Amino acid sequence: MSTIRDASLAPLGRQRIQWVREFMPVLTGIEADFAKKKPFAGLRIAVCVHMEAKTAYLALVLRAGGAEVCATGSNPLSTKDDICAALDGQGVEIHGWFGATEEEYREHLRRTLEFCPHIIIDDGGDLVAMLLNDHPEYARNLIGGCEETTTGVHRLRGLSAAGKLPFPMLDVNDADSK
């Protein structure tokens, strides 16, 4: 069950996500392919990113690919309440709202981990850090994931060097396509 601030904002969020869909032809093509092939059928994907229209569309594309998706914002100051409401209404479990306190933010992360994901998409490394430091029991199904930021990649490299990263994480930050 999602934890969002205002479900009545869903129509505005859906409108913004639709606008993004119209201007992201590559992701739209991937969505069409995923809808046919369902490459993520049977998998749970946790998404912890700046929760805005573009990233919400990514969550919906993953869902079109057959995944169960649980999402949270990686920064309470960039989390859009209308986008969270729209995702909740489109089958994505979502935890977050604009201006969450540190305690609320940590609870949103914990609830996302409680989903026991197979794959993690992280931005900044907070989700993986909480998983490893506070809730390793939620890693029982984890296959691996990816990290988007320089900060998160540095955190992961430190964990890996210390032998404390028990699953593979892809460094999206340094990818040529980024």
Residue frames as qw, qx, qy, qz and C-alpha x, y, z in Angstrom:
[[0.000, 0.889, 0.458, 0.000, 0.00, 0.00, 0.00],
 [0.417, 0.515, -0.006, 0.749, 1.38, 3.39, -1.02],
 [0.336, -0.699, -0.352, 0.523, 2.09, 6.28, 1.32],
 [0.298, 0.398, 0.278, 0.822, 1.48, 9.56, -0.48],
 [0.039, -0.198, -0.357, 0.912, 0.28, 12.99, 0.58],
 [0.425, 0.438, 0.210, -0.764, -2.61, 13.84, -1.78],
 [0.451, 0.191, 0.837, 0.246, -4.28, 11.34, -4.12],
 [0.368, 0.801, 0.394, -0.261, -6.46, 14.09, -5.61],
 [0.015, 0.775, -0.381, -0.504, -3.40, 15.36, -7.53],
 [0.638, -0.002, 0.730, 0.246, -3.31, 12.22, -9.72],
 [0.576, 0.727, 0.370, 0.049, -4.95, 13.79, -12.82],
 [0.108, 0.951, -0.267, -0.111, -2.28, 16.50, -12.99],
 [0.456, -0.518, 0.700, 0.182, 0.46, 13.92, -12.50],
 [0.695, 0.286, 0.644, 0.142, -0.95, 11.68, -15.25],
 [0.431, 0.894, 0.118, -0.029, -1.07, 14.69, -17.58],
 [0.096, -0.862, 0.479, 0.138, 2.60, 15.48, -16.90],
 [0.583, -0.232, 0.759, 0.173, 3.66, 11.86, -17.38],
 [0.662, 0.567, 0.487, 0.061, 1.74, 11.74, -20.68],
 [0.246, 0.951, -0.152, -0.108, 3.52, 14.90, -21.85],
 [0.323, -0.635, 0.681, 0.169, 6.88, 13.27, -21.07],
 [0.707, 0.134, 0.690, 0.078, 5.83, 10.09, -22.88],
 [0.575, 0.780, 0.246, -0.020, 5.18, 12.12, -26.04],
 [0.218, 0.919, -0.327, 0.040, 8.69, 13.62, -25.98],
 [0.386, -0.537, 0.750, 0.016, 10.70, 10.49, -25.10],
 [0.796, 0.347, -0.278, -0.410, 10.47, 8.37, -28.26],
 [0.386, 0.372, -0.836, 0.116, 13.24, 5.94, -27.29],
 [0.203, -0.067, 0.809, -0.548, 11.63, 5.09, -23.96],
 [0.693, 0.254, 0.158, -0.656, 8.23, 4.88, -25.66],
 [0.681, 0.386, -0.571, -0.249, 9.68, 2.34, -28.10],
 [0.169, 0.239, -0.894, 0.340, 11.13, 0.35, -25.21],
 [0.478, 0.047, 0.535, -0.695, 7.75, 0.46, -23.48],
 [0.778, 0.304, -0.170, -0.523, 6.06, -1.02, -26.56],
 [0.554, 0.354, -0.754, 0.023, 8.67, -3.78, -26.76],
 [0.045, -0.173, 0.817, -0.548, 8.45, -4.51, -23.03],
 [0.636, 0.080, 0.272, -0.718, 4.64, -4.66, -23.19],
 [0.822, 0.287, -0.368, -0.326, 4.93, -7.49, -25.72],
 [0.634, 0.320, -0.675, 0.202, 7.89, -9.41, -24.30],
 [0.691, -0.672, -0.015, -0.266, 7.45, -8.85, -20.52],
 [0.616, 0.417, -0.556, 0.371, 11.19, -9.22, -19.73],
 [0.035, -0.362, 0.613, -0.701, 10.63, -8.43, -16.04],
 [0.759, -0.307, -0.330, -0.470, 7.71, -10.81, -15.45],
 [0.858, -0.329, -0.375, 0.123, 7.89, -12.18, -11.94],
 [0.549, 0.077, -0.301, 0.776, 10.44, -9.61, -10.75],
 [0.257, -0.904, -0.313, 0.137, 10.10, -6.84, -8.19],
 [0.512, 0.376, -0.025, 0.772, 12.00, -3.62, -8.93],
 [0.327, -0.792, -0.308, 0.414, 12.62, -0.90, -6.34],
 [0.414, 0.600, 0.159, 0.666, 13.19, 2.57, -7.78],
 [0.397, -0.761, -0.231, 0.458, 14.72, 5.35, -5.65],
 [0.432, 0.272, 0.288, 0.810, 15.19, 8.40, -7.86],
 [0.120, 0.195, 0.119, -0.966, 14.17, 12.05, -8.08],
 [0.254, 0.457, 0.851, -0.043, 10.43, 11.47, -8.37],
 [0.236, 0.506, -0.093, -0.825, 9.31, 13.59, -11.30],
 [0.772, 0.441, 0.080, -0.451, 7.49, 12.93, -14.57],
 [0.506, 0.582, -0.619, -0.149, 10.50, 11.51, -16.46],
 [0.022, 0.301, -0.919, 0.255, 11.43, 9.01, -13.77],
 [0.614, 0.147, 0.542, -0.554, 7.79, 8.12, -13.14],
 [0.748, 0.481, -0.228, -0.396, 7.54, 7.21, -16.80],
 [0.299, 0.450, -0.839, 0.062, 10.54, 4.91, -16.35],
 [0.336, -0.079, 0.815, -0.466, 8.72, 3.19, -13.47],
 [0.725, 0.358, 0.252, -0.533, 5.68, 2.72, -15.69],
 [0.593, 0.540, -0.547, -0.239, 7.83, 1.29, -18.50],
 [0.036, 0.310, -0.921, 0.235, 9.28, -1.25, -16.06],
 [0.537, 0.150, 0.629, -0.542, 5.74, -2.14, -15.01],
 [0.721, 0.489, -0.143, -0.470, 4.76, -2.53, -18.68],
 [0.418, 0.488, -0.766, -0.036, 7.65, -4.99, -18.86],
 [0.776, -0.212, -0.580, -0.128, 5.94, -7.19, -16.31],
 [0.368, 0.116, -0.629, 0.675, 7.67, -6.02, -13.14],
 [0.404, -0.811, -0.419, 0.053, 6.02, -5.20, -9.87],
 [0.387, 0.461, -0.151, 0.784, 7.42, -1.75, -9.09],
 [0.451, -0.791, -0.340, 0.235, 7.81, 0.06, -5.80],
 [0.442, 0.541, -0.010, 0.716, 9.20, 3.60, -5.92],
 [0.397, -0.797, -0.267, 0.369, 10.32, 6.39, -3.64],
 [0.281, 0.931, -0.090, 0.214, 11.93, 9.76, -4.10],
 [0.777, 0.040, -0.264, 0.569, 15.68, 10.00, -3.59],
 [0.215, 0.041, -0.222, 0.950, 15.32, 13.60, -2.38],
 [0.013, 0.642, 0.705, -0.300, 12.25, 14.94, -0.55],
 [0.034, 0.654, 0.029, -0.755, 12.83, 18.38, -2.06],
 [0.168, 0.280, -0.627, -0.707, 12.55, 17.10, -5.64],
 [0.108, 0.276, 0.955, -0.010, 9.64, 14.70, -5.05],
 [0.299, -0.078, -0.264, -0.914, 6.49, 15.81, -6.87],
 [0.408, 0.106, 0.718, -0.555, 3.24, 15.02, -5.05],
 [0.698, 0.419, -0.005, -0.581, 1.17, 14.93, -8.25],
 [0.499, 0.442, -0.726, -0.172, 3.55, 12.42, -9.79],
 [0.077, -0.140, 0.919, -0.360, 3.40, 10.20, -6.70],
 [0.571, 0.261, 0.463, -0.625, -0.40, 10.30, -6.82],
 [0.669, 0.479, -0.322, -0.469, -0.39, 9.40, -10.52],
 [0.304, 0.354, -0.885, 0.012, 1.90, 6.42, -9.99],
 [0.301, 0.004, 0.810, -0.504, -0.25, 5.14, -7.15],
 [0.655, 0.394, 0.267, -0.587, -3.24, 5.20, -9.47],
 [0.673, 0.541, -0.408, -0.295, -1.37, 3.30, -12.20],
 [0.984, -0.064, -0.166, -0.023, -0.28, 0.25, -10.25],
 [0.542, 0.399, -0.477, 0.565, 3.07, 1.42, -8.89],
 [0.612, -0.673, -0.348, 0.227, 3.49, 1.27, -5.13],
 [0.336, 0.616, -0.118, 0.702, 4.92, 4.64, -4.13],
 [0.568, -0.657, -0.354, 0.348, 6.22, 6.06, -0.86],
 [0.447, -0.075, 0.005, 0.892, 7.04, 9.74, -0.66],
 [0.081, 0.909, 0.400, 0.081, 6.04, 13.36, -0.73],
 [0.336, 0.657, -0.106, 0.666, 7.55, 16.78, -1.16],
 [0.182, -0.681, 0.311, -0.638, 9.17, 18.14, 1.99],
 [0.878, -0.318, -0.357, -0.012, 9.33, 14.88, 3.92],
 [0.407, -0.817, 0.389, -0.127, 11.26, 15.12, 7.18],
 [0.175, 0.520, -0.836, 0.017, 14.41, 13.02, 7.62],
 [0.414, -0.048, 0.836, -0.357, 12.39, 10.54, 9.69],
 [0.722, 0.465, 0.273, -0.434, 9.64, 10.36, 7.03],
 [0.489, 0.665, -0.510, -0.242, 12.21, 10.00, 4.25],
 [0.035, -0.373, 0.919, -0.118, 13.87, 7.09, 6.05],
 [0.574, 0.181, 0.686, -0.409, 10.47, 5.46, 6.53],
 [0.689, 0.597, -0.072, -0.406, 9.77, 5.83, 2.80],
 [0.307, 0.568, -0.759, -0.085, 13.09, 4.10, 2.05],
 [0.286, -0.169, 0.896, -0.296, 12.34, 1.33, 4.57],
 [0.688, 0.351, 0.441, -0.458, 8.90, 0.70, 3.10],
 [0.609, 0.634, -0.364, -0.307, 10.44, 0.49, -0.37],
 [0.135, 0.451, -0.879, 0.074, 12.95, -2.08, 0.88],
 [0.537, 0.000, 0.701, -0.469, 10.17, -4.02, 2.62],
 [0.743, 0.474, -0.110, -0.460, 9.02, -4.79, -0.94],
 [0.720, -0.280, 0.607, 0.190, 12.00, -7.25, -1.05],
 [0.551, 0.727, -0.186, -0.364, 13.13, -6.26, -4.56],
 [0.910, 0.121, 0.257, 0.302, 15.02, -8.40, -7.03],
 [0.522, 0.391, 0.137, 0.746, 16.50, -5.26, -8.66],
 [0.236, -0.788, -0.265, 0.503, 17.29, -1.81, -7.24],
 [0.403, 0.619, 0.170, 0.652, 17.56, 1.42, -9.24],
 [0.478, -0.691, -0.286, 0.460, 19.21, 3.92, -6.88],
 [0.307, 0.762, 0.048, 0.568, 20.16, 7.58, -7.08],
 [0.179, -0.784, 0.328, -0.496, 22.60, 8.69, -4.41],
 [0.474, 0.207, -0.820, 0.246, 22.99, 5.34, -2.70],
 [0.395, -0.314, 0.453, -0.735, 20.62, 5.89, 0.22],
 [0.893, -0.041, -0.072, -0.443, 18.46, 2.86, -0.58],
 [0.818, 0.228, -0.497, 0.178, 21.39, 0.46, -0.89],
 [0.145, 0.417, -0.599, 0.668, 23.07, 1.94, 2.21],
 [0.608, -0.270, 0.322, -0.674, 19.93, 1.41, 4.28],
 [0.933, 0.084, -0.265, -0.230, 19.55, -2.11, 2.90],
 [0.703, 0.282, -0.550, 0.352, 23.08, -3.11, 3.84],
 [0.117, 0.346, -0.547, 0.753, 23.36, -1.22, 7.13],
 [0.415, -0.121, 0.435, -0.790, 19.88, -1.53, 8.61],
 [0.797, 0.172, 0.295, -0.498, 17.78, -4.10, 6.78],
 [0.059, 0.404, -0.850, -0.334, 19.84, -6.90, 5.20],
 [0.434, 0.203, 0.851, -0.217, 16.82, -9.19, 5.63],
 [0.548, 0.676, 0.223, -0.438, 15.20, -7.42, 2.67],
 [0.195, 0.660, -0.606, -0.398, 18.07, -8.45, 0.35],
 [0.634, -0.101, 0.764, -0.066, 17.12, -12.13, 0.27],
 [0.704, 0.526, 0.477, 0.029, 15.84, -11.93, -3.34],
 [0.119, 0.898, -0.181, -0.383, 18.22, -9.27, -4.63],
 [0.858, 0.352, 0.203, 0.315, 19.93, -9.98, -7.94],
 [0.495, -0.079, 0.084, 0.861, 21.59, -6.56, -8.27],
 [0.119, 0.890, 0.387, -0.207, 20.92, -3.07, -9.47],
 [0.509, 0.471, 0.120, 0.711, 22.28, 0.20, -10.74],
 [0.320, -0.698, -0.244, 0.593, 23.41, 3.55, -9.33],
 [0.412, 0.815, 0.304, 0.270, 23.05, 6.84, -11.16],
 [0.061, -0.986, 0.083, -0.131, 25.20, 9.38, -9.28],
 [0.446, 0.570, -0.536, 0.435, 28.85, 10.07, -8.56],
 [0.376, -0.498, 0.519, -0.584, 28.11, 10.15, -4.83],
 [0.917, -0.085, 0.195, -0.338, 26.33, 6.81, -4.95],
 [0.851, 0.403, -0.309, 0.136, 29.07, 5.21, -7.04],
 [0.167, 0.594, -0.599, 0.511, 31.71, 6.37, -4.54],
 [0.638, -0.350, 0.447, -0.520, 29.66, 4.86, -1.72],
 [0.975, 0.135, 0.013, -0.177, 29.35, 1.58, -3.62],
 [0.641, 0.539, -0.468, 0.282, 33.07, 1.44, -4.40],
 [0.164, -0.550, 0.609, -0.548, 33.82, 1.90, -0.71],
 [0.829, -0.153, 0.338, -0.418, 31.44, -0.90, 0.22],
 [0.919, 0.353, -0.177, -0.023, 32.90, -3.15, -2.47],
 [0.377, 0.617, -0.571, 0.389, 36.49, -2.47, -1.37],
 [0.350, -0.415, 0.632, -0.553, 35.52, -3.38, 2.19],
 [0.178, -0.010, -0.978, -0.107, 33.91, -6.61, 0.97],
 [0.210, 0.308, 0.670, -0.642, 30.46, -5.39, 2.06],
 [0.531, 0.368, -0.162, -0.746, 28.65, -5.30, -1.28],
 [0.492, -0.074, 0.867, -0.035, 27.19, -8.81, -1.70],
 [0.590, 0.579, 0.563, 0.006, 25.47, -8.18, -5.04],
 [0.447, 0.134, 0.357, 0.809, 26.44, -6.52, -8.34],
 [0.126, 0.842, 0.303, -0.429, 25.60, -2.86, -8.99],
 [0.577, 0.472, 0.334, 0.577, 26.04, -1.21, -12.38],
 [0.249, -0.501, -0.055, 0.827, 27.63, 2.24, -12.53],
 [0.385, 0.757, 0.500, 0.169, 25.22, 4.22, -14.71],
 [0.153, -0.913, 0.012, 0.377, 27.00, 7.47, -13.85],
 [0.245, -0.593, 0.564, 0.520, 30.05, 6.67, -15.98],
 [0.639, 0.359, 0.662, 0.159, 28.20, 5.08, -18.90],
 [0.234, -0.055, 0.429, 0.871, 28.97, 6.61, -22.29],
 [0.063, -0.529, -0.692, -0.487, 25.26, 6.82, -23.05],
 [0.265, -0.743, -0.475, 0.389, 24.57, 9.04, -20.04]]
